[in-house]
Amino acid sequence: MSGLAARKWARWWWRITLLVLLASCGGGESTTGIIPVDGRRVPAEQLQKSVAHLCTAQSFVGREDLENARATFQNLAHDDLHTLADAIDELDRSAQSQLLRAKNRVESDFSAGDLSALKADFPGLIDAAEAALSVLQIEEPGCPRSS
Amino acid sequence: MAGMRRSICTTFIMCLLLGSCTKRVETSSDQACARSGGSINAQIATYDVAVGPPSRFITGLLTEDNRLVSFGQVKLRFAYCGTKDAPRRGDFDDVVEANFLALPPALGETAPPVREGPAAGPASHGRGVYAAQVSFDKAGFWRMEVRADLVGEGTQMGVADFEVLSRPLVPSPGDSALSTENLTMSSTDAPKEAIDSRAATDEGIPDAELHQTTIAQALRDKRPILVVFSTPVYCQSRFCGPVTDMVAELARDYSSRAVFIHIEIWRDFNARTINKAAADWLFRNDNLNEPWIFLIGADGKIVARWDNVATRGEIEPLLAGLPAS
């Protein structure tokens, strides 16, 4: 290899190495689909799932299965609804208020064991949660038609 | 010579680039404040930690897969990590045992059965925090280490950092109660929601017995007061519990021994306007945490306070010890 060719090769080797190194610098956690909430980093998918869990709880309500509806709401949806409400705190106070009110109604219905009130109030909670997702520009999964 | 310079320069730049790409790795150390993570996510649930005598310190625990840790006892240790300007590596103090405090069940619901613990599980198995009496002798940053021997899973560890202030931000035992004029059922200059946020979703203002008088009036009458500052609808803590319902139940059982008052946090949630009485008691450094419960003696001094998670078992003995009027 001539001196000129060697210098050319070295220049190219250096550029390729630089590109590889720079690319590897970005190899950490992807920022796509991550929502900052109160200093935490929450996957958007986790918030989406909270709506899916509400749909499941609603379907139990539809079948008048209060215990499974309560367990699904409490174990799978409740905490992420709080996270969802926190996530939109600075973005849309009205949507946050709607979500927390709708959640409170459903919680009161569970406390009272009132299935007909739950049937009436669950759609409002799902709508409010979906509205909160749309504030965060997260796709709303929607409930399956059968629920 | 030029080739050598280029080679040195290339090596230097490569080192810089490699250095910038290398993720910082926490090394294990005997020094408490240098240790990293652990498999338990510990959340400090106490709002106002200050230098002083032993007081209630509470922490909520979650596993990496987001299950709540409940029941039994866990072991806590604390280390002083210095201040922002003078950090220290610290050593842990002696172990403190912390007991599980179950959140009160919602009105009409029964508490889940007590299980062997500590155990990780879904919220329906039991939601709550671990509490211990802890004192801190220095203001600055502290680290808590928690060790939980989880049923069926073995010992797991977590750490959490928090700030200890030189004095409490919020009125504390021994302080004189603030003589505030909170909203009551007869307040005509405020929306119903400002008296109790549940009025937004209910037909009227619930728990009317908690909205009959002001702290200022009860102090003038020299009556003991149990006051809860909370926003039942807009509570944003993961450990939100039906604290207002619990105080309403206590009011029914102990109305001859104390005056019971609920002060709603928000005058207008959407407009971010806080009720004045709540602001006077709790709004500090542009921030307000809730819920809080204060027991005020007939002499107007604060006897006890409970933040974030409060249970009937902690409050009832103090109410029962008050003379019946």
Interface residues (C-beta under 8 A of the other chain):
Chain A: W14 T17 L18 L21 L22 S24 C25 G28 R70 A71 Q74 N75 L76 H78 D79 H82 A85 D86 D89 R93 S94 S97 L100 R101 N104 R105 E107 S108 F110 S111 A112 G113
Chain B: T10 M14 L17 L18 S20 C21 K23 N66 A106 L107 G108 E109 P122 A123 S124 R198 A200 T201 D202 P232 V233 Y234 Q236 S237 R238 C240 P242 F269 N270 A271 R272
